[in-house]
Amino acid sequence: MTTTRQQGADESVATDDVATDVATVKGAPVRAMALALWVVVGSLLAYGVAQTALKASALFG
């Protein structure tokens, strides 16, 4: 852990990897929700393409 002293500050500020670890933990649910959204949108897109292909084959086949 590194402590730095700022001019005019009465308290030392601690900077280390704990702050980035906390940010990573807080960002984990956001990353999971983004991945879930990708899965949902991708599956709906595939469903739409499949429905279009089926309707086109029924129309022209």
Kinemage of the C-alpha trace (Angstrom):
@kinemage 1
@onewidth
@group {chain A} dominant
@subgroup {mainchain}
@vectorlist {calphas} color= white
{ca met a 1} P 0.000 0.000 0.000
{ca thr a 2} L 1.295 3.421 -0.888
{ca thr a 3} L 0.376 6.494 1.101
{ca thr a 4} L 0.768 9.903 -0.406
{ca arg a 5} L 0.621 13.272 1.257
{ca gln a 6} L -1.190 16.080 -0.538
{ca gln a 7} L -0.321 19.684 0.155
{ca gly a 8} L -2.811 21.265 2.490
{ca ala a 9} L -4.454 17.944 3.334
{ca asp a 10} L -4.626 16.788 6.921
{ca glu a 11} L -5.100 13.121 6.009
{ca ser a 12} L -2.930 10.847 3.912
{ca val a 13} L -4.556 9.227 0.934
{ca ala a 14} L -4.069 5.473 0.499
{ca thr a 15} L -3.702 4.276 -3.074
{ca asp a 16} L -3.260 0.641 -4.006
{ca asp a 17} L -4.883 -2.141 -5.969
{ca val a 18} L -7.796 -2.419 -3.527
{ca ala a 19} L -9.541 0.508 -5.212
{ca thr a 20} L -9.292 -1.145 -8.612
{ca asp a 21} L -10.421 -4.488 -7.150
{ca val a 22} L -13.514 -2.822 -5.696
{ca ala a 23} L -14.235 -1.192 -9.052
{ca thr a 24} L -13.883 -4.574 -10.735
{ca val a 25} L -16.284 -6.190 -8.273
{ca lys a 26} L -18.800 -3.374 -8.718
{ca gly a 27} L -18.513 -3.710 -12.504
{ca ala a 28} L -19.039 -7.477 -12.502
{ca pro a 29} L -22.869 -7.354 -12.344
{ca val a 30} L -22.877 -4.794 -15.147
{ca arg a 31} L -20.705 -7.070 -17.260
{ca ala a 32} L -23.011 -10.020 -16.536
{ca met a 33} L -26.077 -8.001 -17.514
{ca ala a 34} L -24.362 -6.843 -20.710
{ca leu a 35} L -23.522 -10.442 -21.575
{ca ala a 36} L -27.104 -11.515 -20.855
{ca leu a 37} L -28.373 -8.724 -23.098
{ca trp a 38} L -26.050 -9.893 -25.890
{ca val a 39} L -27.420 -13.427 -25.545
{ca val a 40} L -31.053 -12.271 -25.585
{ca val a 41} L -30.606 -9.929 -28.553
{ca gly a 42} L -28.553 -12.497 -30.472
{ca ser a 43} L -31.105 -15.229 -29.942
{ca leu a 44} L -33.982 -12.958 -30.964
{ca leu a 45} L -32.067 -11.934 -34.066
{ca ala a 46} L -31.464 -15.585 -34.960
{ca tyr a 47} L -35.155 -16.314 -34.351
{ca gly a 48} L -36.153 -13.471 -36.676
{ca val a 49} L -33.802 -14.655 -39.404
{ca ala a 50} L -35.127 -18.216 -39.084
{ca gln a 51} L -38.761 -17.029 -39.273
{ca thr a 52} L -37.966 -14.935 -42.334
{ca ala a 53} L -36.259 -17.881 -44.035
{ca leu a 54} L -39.245 -20.143 -43.276
{ca lys a 55} L -41.749 -17.616 -44.600
{ca ala a 56} L -39.663 -16.968 -47.714
{ca ser a 57} L -39.359 -20.678 -48.423
{ca ala a 58} L -43.121 -21.112 -47.968
{ca leu a 59} L -43.806 -18.177 -50.272
{ca phe a 60} L -41.448 -19.201 -53.067
{ca gly a 61} L -41.221 -22.939 -52.551
